[in-house]
């Protein structure tokens, strides 16, 4: 088994010679024994890119096994929308060009209307779909998981 190391660094210089800001955070995730890495084109219609279910299968990850998931928009001119859904709810995320969407597991809760402010009720994500805005966009995903 391997340990995944994720390093996030932010650095900005505001140009006045004395105002530099930034941080580096390092996360280590032990016991990783499965990795999936893919670069693919996303059309302007919804396409499932990652699925979750009770057991691993082609393009599907077992519930509770994903420890790190990153989706990166590799495009330089177009954004993508992500649809993250369970059997009962979904939410959407806009991922700008060269931006990232990161999860540490496959649990979510989405609420609307009168449900705002109610208790959180996490459920397993069933699928993540993507859709390019106005023209096809290339994305990359990286998923690290443990055996089910």
Buried (B, 14 or more C-beta within 10 A) or exposed (E): EEEBEBEEEEEEEEEEEEEEEEEEEEEEBEEBEBEBEEEEEBEBEEEBBBBBEEEBEEEBBBBBBBBBBBBBBBBEEBBBBBBBBBEEBBBEBEBEBEBEBEBEBBBBBBBEEEEEEEEEEEBBBBBBBBBBBEEEBBBBBBBBBBEE
